[in-house]
Amino acid sequence: MNSRFYFMPVVILSAISTRSQMLRGQSPAGTEGALPPIATGVASDSAAPGKTFFTRRDAVIAGSALVGSAVLSAFDVRIARWTQRPRIQGGTSRQDFVHNLTWVNERPLTAAAVATYAIGRLAHSSGMADVGLHMTEALVLTTAASELIRVPLGRSRPRVSQDDQYNFHFGGGLKHFDERAYPSIHAAVAFATASSLVTEMRERHAAATWYVAPLLYAGAMVPGLTRMYLNQHWASDVLAGAALGQLLGSKVVHYAHTHRRSKLDRALLGALLVPNGHGGTLVGLSFD
């Protein structure tokens, strides 16, 4: 898989950051020799704490997604059989193409987010560093939450239980990869990436959301669909993963923009990375 595809989020994040700074009359690189101020919409250290991370509304959304995936599970076998039909599977070239798309998962997406943060620090771009950090936090949280659900739940993947979507081996995910179906981690991280970027766009350049959001969410659908094509996930796994990623991605960014900075944010967004002239970097901490 072309490595440039992995770092498309970096390009999008850079555009969001640059546009935000231009609107504030700043150059994309910030003021030379000093860290630029926090981007518009990002909570400062003195912002009011407000409500907790999860609210009653979030519980309703999560519950609705759980019910929705349970309802969809009644059609899982039928959908899985359809995806495995010869006319859907196609020839070797199609199968290889779809298999390559599955490389877009939690590892390259998280690497792209971390790279965005690092580039932002090196370029003294507070907006880019902020976006990269919070996308990284969203992806790490989404990955951890997905594993905490699917490992103990032990739902079998369709490739090993084609005729029984309710084949659970509780705790089986600890030993067997084939028993880690629900939720789809590919779908979860894809939607966490899309939702975090869309939320950032709403905060920084809301006028562009109407055409950027459909593109991001269309792209987020791809990993889940490819996993169904490869017989790795049931449709209900993909729906659950997408809902989880959507919720956590948007919550992490929204919380960061409306609440007092966390200690982690104060540490990482106050860390200045500068070249040392010998192929490495020096790290200076600034807690302001």
Order of alpha helices (4+ residues) and beta strands (2+ residues): alpha-alpha-alpha-alpha-alpha-alpha-alpha-alpha-alpha-alpha-alpha-alpha-beta-beta
